Each structure stands twice: as C-alpha cells, then as structure tokens.
Amino acid sequence: MKHLALALVLATPLLAGAAPAAPRAAAAPARIQTVTVTMKDRKFHPQVIRLNRDQLTRIVLVNRDMSGHNFSAKGFFSRADVRDEGAGSQAIREGIVTVRSESTRSFLVTPRARGPFNLTSSVALDVASGMQGQILVY
C-alpha cells in the first residue's frame, strides 16, 4: 500500500502538467515548381531542363517565334504523370506538345523515372536548325 501511495504522489505532477494533444494540422499541399521554356530563334531556352523525380512541376512553353514549334519528348512523357492545362491531352499522351506562333501553353507533370531524356521539335525546319535539348530528371 505504501508503494502505491508513493507512486501516485510521484505521478501526480506529471499527469497534471500533461496537456491534451494538439489536433494534427492537415498535410500541406504539394509545392508546384514552375519551369518556363522559351522557344525562340529555333532554340529551346534553356536547352537543359532540370527536374526532380516525383516533384509536381508546371511546365510553361512560351513561343516567341513567328512560326509554330513543338515540344517533343516521348521518352520523358512515357515515364511521367501528366495533367493537361490547355496543351492538348492527346498530344501529351503521344509525347508532343504543339505551341503556335507567339503563344503559350502549359501542363503539369510529375516525372516518375530518373534519367536524361531527349527533347526536340519535330517541325521540319526546326530539326534542320538543331532545335533540341535535354530533360534531366534527378
């Protein structure tokens, strides 16, 4: 009985000071990284696009030329989750996003595989001019 009384006396300050558990905060929404790629003078600017695997990213394609271009990265798109933001769902599934002259298109992407992926424009004059780049996923 003495031991029980002693245990209660020692535990009372601990119990009295214990505060109720704070409610858990809701999980913060995923931060969206934005990468802008400008198409100008039959080049991608930047030519190397660096992304993190599993990071939600908005890619904004800005065409500053008087002719249309496209953003073709079939290997990249086949290993990513993509959500259309006006870029054309079917085109994205095929790995190509067409950007008309002096216009902007964007889409959300979550890369699922690491690696280097080729980036080109499949428009005839763009290919001849060397309009190409690389997407690096870390």
Chimera marker file (.cmm) of the C-alpha trace (Angstrom):
<marker_set name="trace">
<marker id="1" x="0.000" y="0.000" z="0.000" r="1" g="1" b="0" radius="0.5"/>
<marker id="2" x="2.881" y="2.367" z="0.814" r="1" g="1" b="0" radius="0.5"/>
<marker id="3" x="4.313" y="1.777" z="-2.667" r="1" g="1" b="0" radius="0.5"/>
<marker id="4" x="1.007" y="2.554" z="-4.354" r="1" g="1" b="0" radius="0.5"/>
<marker id="5" x="0.629" y="5.814" z="-2.427" r="1" g="1" b="0" radius="0.5"/>
<marker id="6" x="4.210" y="6.820" z="-3.261" r="1" g="1" b="0" radius="0.5"/>
<marker id="7" x="3.642" y="6.049" z="-6.967" r="1" g="1" b="0" radius="0.5"/>
<marker id="8" x="0.510" y="8.222" z="-7.007" r="1" g="1" b="0" radius="0.5"/>
<marker id="9" x="2.289" y="11.128" z="-5.299" r="1" g="1" b="0" radius="0.5"/>
<marker id="10" x="5.193" y="10.966" z="-7.769" r="1" g="1" b="0" radius="0.5"/>
<marker id="11" x="2.953" y="10.625" z="-10.843" r="1" g="1" b="0" radius="0.5"/>
<marker id="12" x="0.532" y="13.443" z="-9.951" r="1" g="1" b="0" radius="0.5"/>
<marker id="13" x="2.761" y="16.344" z="-11.142" r="1" g="1" b="0" radius="0.5"/>
<marker id="14" x="3.368" y="14.552" z="-14.438" r="1" g="1" b="0" radius="0.5"/>
<marker id="15" x="-0.324" y="13.948" z="-15.016" r="1" g="1" b="0" radius="0.5"/>
<marker id="16" x="-1.297" y="17.474" z="-14.009" r="1" g="1" b="0" radius="0.5"/>
<marker id="17" x="1.226" y="19.024" z="-16.440" r="1" g="1" b="0" radius="0.5"/>
<marker id="18" x="0.183" y="16.884" z="-19.379" r="1" g="1" b="0" radius="0.5"/>
<marker id="19" x="-1.635" y="18.962" z="-21.952" r="1" g="1" b="0" radius="0.5"/>
<marker id="20" x="-4.163" y="17.461" z="-24.297" r="1" g="1" b="0" radius="0.5"/>
<marker id="21" x="-2.703" y="16.504" z="-27.648" r="1" g="1" b="0" radius="0.5"/>
<marker id="22" x="-2.968" y="19.264" z="-30.226" r="1" g="1" b="0" radius="0.5"/>
<marker id="23" x="-5.014" y="18.405" z="-33.268" r="1" g="1" b="0" radius="0.5"/>
<marker id="24" x="-2.893" y="17.432" z="-36.247" r="1" g="1" b="0" radius="0.5"/>
<marker id="25" x="-2.615" y="20.018" z="-38.962" r="1" g="1" b="0" radius="0.5"/>
<marker id="26" x="-3.750" y="18.995" z="-42.417" r="1" g="1" b="0" radius="0.5"/>
<marker id="27" x="-0.961" y="17.946" z="-44.749" r="1" g="1" b="0" radius="0.5"/>
<marker id="28" x="0.451" y="20.872" z="-46.663" r="1" g="1" b="0" radius="0.5"/>
<marker id="29" x="-0.397" y="20.836" z="-50.359" r="1" g="1" b="0" radius="0.5"/>
<marker id="30" x="2.424" y="19.783" z="-52.652" r="1" g="1" b="0" radius="0.5"/>
<marker id="31" x="4.571" y="22.687" z="-53.760" r="1" g="1" b="0" radius="0.5"/>
<marker id="32" x="4.440" y="23.134" z="-57.511" r="1" g="1" b="0" radius="0.5"/>
<marker id="33" x="7.717" y="24.022" z="-59.158" r="1" g="1" b="0" radius="0.5"/>
<marker id="34" x="7.372" y="26.103" z="-62.342" r="1" g="1" b="0" radius="0.5"/>
<marker id="35" x="9.771" y="25.783" z="-65.258" r="1" g="1" b="0" radius="0.5"/>
<marker id="36" x="9.431" y="28.143" z="-68.213" r="1" g="1" b="0" radius="0.5"/>
<marker id="37" x="10.834" y="27.086" z="-71.571" r="1" g="1" b="0" radius="0.5"/>
<marker id="38" x="11.034" y="29.781" z="-74.228" r="1" g="1" b="0" radius="0.5"/>
<marker id="39" x="11.128" y="28.802" z="-77.895" r="1" g="1" b="0" radius="0.5"/>
<marker id="40" x="12.966" y="31.498" z="-79.817" r="1" g="1" b="0" radius="0.5"/>
<marker id="41" x="15.237" y="31.581" z="-82.856" r="1" g="1" b="0" radius="0.5"/>
<marker id="42" x="14.580" y="27.852" z="-83.349" r="1" g="1" b="0" radius="0.5"/>
<marker id="43" x="16.104" y="27.026" z="-79.961" r="1" g="1" b="0" radius="0.5"/>
<marker id="44" x="14.844" y="25.955" z="-76.543" r="1" g="1" b="0" radius="0.5"/>
<marker id="45" x="15.833" y="28.328" z="-73.743" r="1" g="1" b="0" radius="0.5"/>
<marker id="46" x="17.072" y="26.732" z="-71.552" r="1" g="1" b="0" radius="0.5"/>
<marker id="47" x="18.343" y="23.810" z="-73.603" r="1" g="1" b="0" radius="0.5"/>
<marker id="48" x="18.696" y="21.643" z="-70.496" r="1" g="1" b="0" radius="0.5"/>
<marker id="49" x="15.650" y="21.360" z="-68.244" r="1" g="1" b="0" radius="0.5"/>
<marker id="50" x="16.352" y="20.008" z="-64.758" r="1" g="1" b="0" radius="0.5"/>
<marker id="51" x="13.533" y="18.341" z="-62.815" r="1" g="1" b="0" radius="0.5"/>
<marker id="52" x="13.241" y="16.283" z="-59.651" r="1" g="1" b="0" radius="0.5"/>
<marker id="53" x="11.666" y="12.847" z="-59.745" r="1" g="1" b="0" radius="0.5"/>
<marker id="54" x="8.241" y="12.761" z="-58.063" r="1" g="1" b="0" radius="0.5"/>
<marker id="55" x="8.112" y="16.599" z="-57.884" r="1" g="1" b="0" radius="0.5"/>
<marker id="56" x="4.958" y="18.152" z="-59.312" r="1" g="1" b="0" radius="0.5"/>
<marker id="57" x="6.073" y="20.684" z="-61.911" r="1" g="1" b="0" radius="0.5"/>
<marker id="58" x="4.238" y="23.118" z="-64.146" r="1" g="1" b="0" radius="0.5"/>
<marker id="59" x="5.991" y="23.454" z="-67.486" r="1" g="1" b="0" radius="0.5"/>
<marker id="60" x="5.177" y="26.676" z="-69.305" r="1" g="1" b="0" radius="0.5"/>
<marker id="61" x="6.056" y="26.724" z="-73.002" r="1" g="1" b="0" radius="0.5"/>
<marker id="62" x="6.396" y="30.204" z="-74.499" r="1" g="1" b="0" radius="0.5"/>
<marker id="63" x="6.835" y="30.513" z="-78.268" r="1" g="1" b="0" radius="0.5"/>
<marker id="64" x="8.353" y="33.882" z="-79.217" r="1" g="1" b="0" radius="0.5"/>
<marker id="65" x="8.845" y="32.993" z="-82.900" r="1" g="1" b="0" radius="0.5"/>
<marker id="66" x="6.606" y="33.814" z="-85.858" r="1" g="1" b="0" radius="0.5"/>
<marker id="67" x="6.284" y="30.093" z="-86.657" r="1" g="1" b="0" radius="0.5"/>
<marker id="68" x="4.895" y="27.198" z="-84.657" r="1" g="1" b="0" radius="0.5"/>
<marker id="69" x="7.118" y="24.752" z="-82.781" r="1" g="1" b="0" radius="0.5"/>
<marker id="70" x="6.568" y="21.677" z="-80.724" r="1" g="1" b="0" radius="0.5"/>
<marker id="71" x="7.999" y="20.234" z="-77.542" r="1" g="1" b="0" radius="0.5"/>
<marker id="72" x="8.602" y="16.567" z="-78.289" r="1" g="1" b="0" radius="0.5"/>
<marker id="73" x="9.933" y="14.320" z="-75.502" r="1" g="1" b="0" radius="0.5"/>
<marker id="74" x="8.288" y="10.927" z="-75.966" r="1" g="1" b="0" radius="0.5"/>
<marker id="75" x="10.620" y="9.068" z="-73.591" r="1" g="1" b="0" radius="0.5"/>
<marker id="76" x="10.052" y="11.626" z="-70.865" r="1" g="1" b="0" radius="0.5"/>
<marker id="77" x="6.272" y="11.745" z="-71.234" r="1" g="1" b="0" radius="0.5"/>
<marker id="78" x="6.007" y="7.946" z="-71.236" r="1" g="1" b="0" radius="0.5"/>
<marker id="79" x="7.619" y="7.894" z="-67.765" r="1" g="1" b="0" radius="0.5"/>
<marker id="80" x="5.653" y="10.721" z="-66.177" r="1" g="1" b="0" radius="0.5"/>
<marker id="81" x="2.200" y="11.564" z="-64.898" r="1" g="1" b="0" radius="0.5"/>
<marker id="82" x="0.877" y="14.460" z="-66.952" r="1" g="1" b="0" radius="0.5"/>
<marker id="83" x="-2.130" y="16.729" z="-66.464" r="1" g="1" b="0" radius="0.5"/>
<marker id="84" x="-3.282" y="18.975" z="-69.263" r="1" g="1" b="0" radius="0.5"/>
<marker id="85" x="-3.558" y="22.715" z="-68.709" r="1" g="1" b="0" radius="0.5"/>
<marker id="86" x="-4.617" y="23.525" z="-72.232" r="1" g="1" b="0" radius="0.5"/>
<marker id="87" x="-1.726" y="21.815" z="-74.033" r="1" g="1" b="0" radius="0.5"/>
<marker id="88" x="-3.914" y="19.094" z="-75.548" r="1" g="1" b="0" radius="0.5"/>
<marker id="89" x="-4.352" y="15.770" z="-73.749" r="1" g="1" b="0" radius="0.5"/>
<marker id="90" x="-3.988" y="13.564" z="-76.821" r="1" g="1" b="0" radius="0.5"/>
<marker id="91" x="-0.810" y="15.330" z="-77.905" r="1" g="1" b="0" radius="0.5"/>
<marker id="92" x="0.716" y="14.914" z="-74.473" r="1" g="1" b="0" radius="0.5"/>
<marker id="93" x="-0.093" y="11.199" z="-74.451" r="1" g="1" b="0" radius="0.5"/>
<marker id="94" x="1.771" y="10.946" z="-77.752" r="1" g="1" b="0" radius="0.5"/>
<marker id="95" x="4.702" y="12.875" z="-76.284" r="1" g="1" b="0" radius="0.5"/>
<marker id="96" x="4.332" y="16.068" z="-78.291" r="1" g="1" b="0" radius="0.5"/>
<marker id="97" x="3.002" y="19.493" z="-77.313" r="1" g="1" b="0" radius="0.5"/>
<marker id="98" x="2.422" y="21.903" z="-80.208" r="1" g="1" b="0" radius="0.5"/>
<marker id="99" x="2.857" y="25.604" z="-79.496" r="1" g="1" b="0" radius="0.5"/>
<marker id="100" x="1.527" y="28.004" z="-82.122" r="1" g="1" b="0" radius="0.5"/>
<marker id="101" x="3.473" y="31.108" z="-83.048" r="1" g="1" b="0" radius="0.5"/>
<marker id="102" x="3.561" y="33.774" z="-80.368" r="1" g="1" b="0" radius="0.5"/>
<marker id="103" x="1.530" y="31.752" z="-77.876" r="1" g="1" b="0" radius="0.5"/>
<marker id="104" x="1.908" y="29.999" z="-74.539" r="1" g="1" b="0" radius="0.5"/>
<marker id="105" x="0.873" y="26.544" z="-73.360" r="1" g="1" b="0" radius="0.5"/>
<marker id="106" x="1.349" y="24.814" z="-70.023" r="1" g="1" b="0" radius="0.5"/>
<marker id="107" x="0.884" y="21.441" z="-68.375" r="1" g="1" b="0" radius="0.5"/>
<marker id="108" x="1.543" y="19.785" z="-65.040" r="1" g="1" b="0" radius="0.5"/>
<marker id="109" x="3.947" y="16.872" z="-64.911" r="1" g="1" b="0" radius="0.5"/>
<marker id="110" x="5.325" y="14.566" z="-62.240" r="1" g="1" b="0" radius="0.5"/>
<marker id="111" x="8.395" y="12.724" z="-63.540" r="1" g="1" b="0" radius="0.5"/>
<marker id="112" x="8.460" y="9.103" z="-62.328" r="1" g="1" b="0" radius="0.5"/>
<marker id="113" x="11.855" y="7.974" z="-63.654" r="1" g="1" b="0" radius="0.5"/>
<marker id="114" x="15.345" y="9.404" z="-63.353" r="1" g="1" b="0" radius="0.5"/>
<marker id="115" x="17.486" y="9.930" z="-66.386" r="1" g="1" b="0" radius="0.5"/>
<marker id="116" x="18.288" y="12.051" z="-69.354" r="1" g="1" b="0" radius="0.5"/>
<marker id="117" x="15.532" y="12.396" z="-71.954" r="1" g="1" b="0" radius="0.5"/>
<marker id="118" x="15.844" y="13.868" z="-75.437" r="1" g="1" b="0" radius="0.5"/>
<marker id="119" x="13.891" y="16.994" z="-76.269" r="1" g="1" b="0" radius="0.5"/>
<marker id="120" x="13.294" y="18.085" z="-79.859" r="1" g="1" b="0" radius="0.5"/>
<marker id="121" x="10.893" y="19.893" z="-82.100" r="1" g="1" b="0" radius="0.5"/>
<marker id="122" x="9.695" y="17.633" z="-84.878" r="1" g="1" b="0" radius="0.5"/>
<marker id="123" x="8.796" y="20.545" z="-87.161" r="1" g="1" b="0" radius="0.5"/>
<marker id="124" x="10.900" y="20.074" z="-90.333" r="1" g="1" b="0" radius="0.5"/>
<marker id="125" x="12.841" y="23.360" z="-90.283" r="1" g="1" b="0" radius="0.5"/>
<marker id="126" x="13.367" y="23.128" z="-86.512" r="1" g="1" b="0" radius="0.5"/>
<marker id="127" x="15.054" y="19.738" z="-86.850" r="1" g="1" b="0" radius="0.5"/>
<marker id="128" x="17.325" y="21.047" z="-89.606" r="1" g="1" b="0" radius="0.5"/>
<marker id="129" x="18.210" y="24.051" z="-87.428" r="1" g="1" b="0" radius="0.5"/>
<marker id="130" x="19.123" y="21.850" z="-84.460" r="1" g="1" b="0" radius="0.5"/>
<marker id="131" x="16.211" y="22.730" z="-82.187" r="1" g="1" b="0" radius="0.5"/>
<marker id="132" x="16.925" y="20.195" z="-79.489" r="1" g="1" b="0" radius="0.5"/>
<marker id="133" x="17.638" y="19.918" z="-75.820" r="1" g="1" b="0" radius="0.5"/>
<marker id="134" x="17.539" y="17.565" z="-72.873" r="1" g="1" b="0" radius="0.5"/>
<marker id="135" x="15.369" y="16.941" z="-69.845" r="1" g="1" b="0" radius="0.5"/>
<marker id="136" x="17.370" y="15.720" z="-66.855" r="1" g="1" b="0" radius="0.5"/>
<marker id="137" x="15.391" y="14.113" z="-64.053" r="1" g="1" b="0" radius="0.5"/>
<marker id="138" x="17.248" y="13.642" z="-60.746" r="1" g="1" b="0" radius="0.5"/>
<link id1="1" id2="2" r="1" g="1" b="0" radius="0.2"/>
<link id1="2" id2="3" r="1" g="1" b="0" radius="0.2"/>
<link id1="3" id2="4" r="1" g="1" b="0" radius="0.2"/>
<link id1="4" id2="5" r="1" g="1" b="0" radius="0.2"/>
<link id1="5" id2="6" r="1" g="1" b="0" radius="0.2"/>
<link id1="6" id2="7" r="1" g="1" b="0" radius="0.2"/>
<link id1="7" id2="8" r="1" g="1" b="0" radius="0.2"/>
<link id1="8" id2="9" r="1" g="1" b="0" radius="0.2"/>
<link id1="9" id2="10" r="1" g="1" b="0" radius="0.2"/>
<link id1="10" id2="11" r="1" g="1" b="0" radius="0.2"/>
<link id1="11" id2="12" r="1" g="1" b="0" radius="0.2"/>
<link id1="12" id2="13" r="1" g="1" b="0" radius="0.2"/>
<link id1="13" id2="14" r="1" g="1" b="0" radius="0.2"/>
<link id1="14" id2="15" r="1" g="1" b="0" radius="0.2"/>
<link id1="15" id2="16" r="1" g="1" b="0" radius="0.2"/>
<link id1="16" id2="17" r="1" g="1" b="0" radius="0.2"/>
<link id1="17" id2="18" r="1" g="1" b="0" radius="0.2"/>
<link id1="18" id2="19" r="1" g="1" b="0" radius="0.2"/>
<link id1="19" id2="20" r="1" g="1" b="0" radius="0.2"/>
<link id1="20" id2="21" r="1" g="1" b="0" radius="0.2"/>
<link id1="21" id2="22" r="1" g="1" b="0" radius="0.2"/>
<link id1="22" id2="23" r="1" g="1" b="0" radius="0.2"/>
<link id1="23" id2="24" r="1" g="1" b="0" radius="0.2"/>
<link id1="24" id2="25" r="1" g="1" b="0" radius="0.2"/>
<link id1="25" id2="26" r="1" g="1" b="0" radius="0.2"/>
<link id1="26" id2="27" r="1" g="1" b="0" radius="0.2"/>
<link id1="27" id2="28" r="1" g="1" b="0" radius="0.2"/>
<link id1="28" id2="29" r="1" g="1" b="0" radius="0.2"/>
<link id1="29" id2="30" r="1" g="1" b="0" radius="0.2"/>
<link id1="30" id2="31" r="1" g="1" b="0" radius="0.2"/>
<link id1="31" id2="32" r="1" g="1" b="0" radius="0.2"/>
<link id1="32" id2="33" r="1" g="1" b="0" radius="0.2"/>
<link id1="33" id2="34" r="1" g="1" b="0" radius="0.2"/>
<link id1="34" id2="35" r="1" g="1" b="0" radius="0.2"/>
<link id1="35" id2="36" r="1" g="1" b="0" radius="0.2"/>
<link id1="36" id2="37" r="1" g="1" b="0" radius="0.2"/>
<link id1="37" id2="38" r="1" g="1" b="0" radius="0.2"/>
<link id1="38" id2="39" r="1" g="1" b="0" radius="0.2"/>
<link id1="39" id2="40" r="1" g="1" b="0" radius="0.2"/>
<link id1="40" id2="41" r="1" g="1" b="0" radius="0.2"/>
<link id1="41" id2="42" r="1" g="1" b="0" radius="0.2"/>
<link id1="42" id2="43" r="1" g="1" b="0" radius="0.2"/>
<link id1="43" id2="44" r="1" g="1" b="0" radius="0.2"/>
<link id1="44" id2="45" r="1" g="1" b="0" radius="0.2"/>
<link id1="45" id2="46" r="1" g="1" b="0" radius="0.2"/>
<link id1="46" id2="47" r="1" g="1" b="0" radius="0.2"/>
<link id1="47" id2="48" r="1" g="1" b="0" radius="0.2"/>
<link id1="48" id2="49" r="1" g="1" b="0" radius="0.2"/>
<link id1="49" id2="50" r="1" g="1" b="0" radius="0.2"/>
<link id1="50" id2="51" r="1" g="1" b="0" radius="0.2"/>
<link id1="51" id2="52" r="1" g="1" b="0" radius="0.2"/>
<link id1="52" id2="53" r="1" g="1" b="0" radius="0.2"/>
<link id1="53" id2="54" r="1" g="1" b="0" radius="0.2"/>
<link id1="54" id2="55" r="1" g="1" b="0" radius="0.2"/>
<link id1="55" id2="56" r="1" g="1" b="0" radius="0.2"/>
<link id1="56" id2="57" r="1" g="1" b="0" radius="0.2"/>
<link id1="57" id2="58" r="1" g="1" b="0" radius="0.2"/>
<link id1="58" id2="59" r="1" g="1" b="0" radius="0.2"/>
<link id1="59" id2="60" r="1" g="1" b="0" radius="0.2"/>
<link id1="60" id2="61" r="1" g="1" b="0" radius="0.2"/>
<link id1="61" id2="62" r="1" g="1" b="0" radius="0.2"/>
<link id1="62" id2="63" r="1" g="1" b="0" radius="0.2"/>
<link id1="63" id2="64" r="1" g="1" b="0" radius="0.2"/>
<link id1="64" id2="65" r="1" g="1" b="0" radius="0.2"/>
<link id1="65" id2="66" r="1" g="1" b="0" radius="0.2"/>
<link id1="66" id2="67" r="1" g="1" b="0" radius="0.2"/>
<link id1="67" id2="68" r="1" g="1" b="0" radius="0.2"/>
<link id1="68" id2="69" r="1" g="1" b="0" radius="0.2"/>
<link id1="69" id2="70" r="1" g="1" b="0" radius="0.2"/>
<link id1="70" id2="71" r="1" g="1" b="0" radius="0.2"/>
<link id1="71" id2="72" r="1" g="1" b="0" radius="0.2"/>
<link id1="72" id2="73" r="1" g="1" b="0" radius="0.2"/>
<link id1="73" id2="74" r="1" g="1" b="0" radius="0.2"/>
<link id1="74" id2="75" r="1" g="1" b="0" radius="0.2"/>
<link id1="75" id2="76" r="1" g="1" b="0" radius="0.2"/>
<link id1="76" id2="77" r="1" g="1" b="0" radius="0.2"/>
<link id1="77" id2="78" r="1" g="1" b="0" radius="0.2"/>
<link id1="78" id2="79" r="1" g="1" b="0" radius="0.2"/>
<link id1="79" id2="80" r="1" g="1" b="0" radius="0.2"/>
<link id1="80" id2="81" r="1" g="1" b="0" radius="0.2"/>
<link id1="81" id2="82" r="1" g="1" b="0" radius="0.2"/>
<link id1="82" id2="83" r="1" g="1" b="0" radius="0.2"/>
<link id1="83" id2="84" r="1" g="1" b="0" radius="0.2"/>
<link id1="84" id2="85" r="1" g="1" b="0" radius="0.2"/>
<link id1="85" id2="86" r="1" g="1" b="0" radius="0.2"/>
<link id1="86" id2="87" r="1" g="1" b="0" radius="0.2"/>
<link id1="87" id2="88" r="1" g="1" b="0" radius="0.2"/>
<link id1="88" id2="89" r="1" g="1" b="0" radius="0.2"/>
<link id1="89" id2="90" r="1" g="1" b="0" radius="0.2"/>
<link id1="90" id2="91" r="1" g="1" b="0" radius="0.2"/>
<link id1="91" id2="92" r="1" g="1" b="0" radius="0.2"/>
<link id1="92" id2="93" r="1" g="1" b="0" radius="0.2"/>
<link id1="93" id2="94" r="1" g="1" b="0" radius="0.2"/>
<link id1="94" id2="95" r="1" g="1" b="0" radius="0.2"/>
<link id1="95" id2="96" r="1" g="1" b="0" radius="0.2"/>
<link id1="96" id2="97" r="1" g="1" b="0" radius="0.2"/>
<link id1="97" id2="98" r="1" g="1" b="0" radius="0.2"/>
<link id1="98" id2="99" r="1" g="1" b="0" radius="0.2"/>
<link id1="99" id2="100" r="1" g="1" b="0" radius="0.2"/>
<link id1="100" id2="101" r="1" g="1" b="0" radius="0.2"/>
<link id1="101" id2="102" r="1" g="1" b="0" radius="0.2"/>
<link id1="102" id2="103" r="1" g="1" b="0" radius="0.2"/>
<link id1="103" id2="104" r="1" g="1" b="0" radius="0.2"/>
<link id1="104" id2="105" r="1" g="1" b="0" radius="0.2"/>
<link id1="105" id2="106" r="1" g="1" b="0" radius="0.2"/>
<link id1="106" id2="107" r="1" g="1" b="0" radius="0.2"/>
<link id1="107" id2="108" r="1" g="1" b="0" radius="0.2"/>
<link id1="108" id2="109" r="1" g="1" b="0" radius="0.2"/>
<link id1="109" id2="110" r="1" g="1" b="0" radius="0.2"/>
<link id1="110" id2="111" r="1" g="1" b="0" radius="0.2"/>
<link id1="111" id2="112" r="1" g="1" b="0" radius="0.2"/>
<link id1="112" id2="113" r="1" g="1" b="0" radius="0.2"/>
<link id1="113" id2="114" r="1" g="1" b="0" radius="0.2"/>
<link id1="114" id2="115" r="1" g="1" b="0" radius="0.2"/>
<link id1="115" id2="116" r="1" g="1" b="0" radius="0.2"/>
<link id1="116" id2="117" r="1" g="1" b="0" radius="0.2"/>
<link id1="117" id2="118" r="1" g="1" b="0" radius="0.2"/>
<link id1="118" id2="119" r="1" g="1" b="0" radius="0.2"/>
<link id1="119" id2="120" r="1" g="1" b="0" radius="0.2"/>
<link id1="120" id2="121" r="1" g="1" b="0" radius="0.2"/>
<link id1="121" id2="122" r="1" g="1" b="0" radius="0.2"/>
<link id1="122" id2="123" r="1" g="1" b="0" radius="0.2"/>
<link id1="123" id2="124" r="1" g="1" b="0" radius="0.2"/>
<link id1="124" id2="125" r="1" g="1" b="0" radius="0.2"/>
<link id1="125" id2="126" r="1" g="1" b="0" radius="0.2"/>
<link id1="126" id2="127" r="1" g="1" b="0" radius="0.2"/>
<link id1="127" id2="128" r="1" g="1" b="0" radius="0.2"/>
<link id1="128" id2="129" r="1" g="1" b="0" radius="0.2"/>
<link id1="129" id2="130" r="1" g="1" b="0" radius="0.2"/>
<link id1="130" id2="131" r="1" g="1" b="0" radius="0.2"/>
<link id1="131" id2="132" r="1" g="1" b="0" radius="0.2"/>
<link id1="132" id2="133" r="1" g="1" b="0" radius="0.2"/>
<link id1="133" id2="134" r="1" g="1" b="0" radius="0.2"/>
<link id1="134" id2="135" r="1" g="1" b="0" radius="0.2"/>
<link id1="135" id2="136" r="1" g="1" b="0" radius="0.2"/>
<link id1="136" id2="137" r="1" g="1" b="0" radius="0.2"/>
<link id1="137" id2="138" r="1" g="1" b="0" radius="0.2"/>
</marker_set>
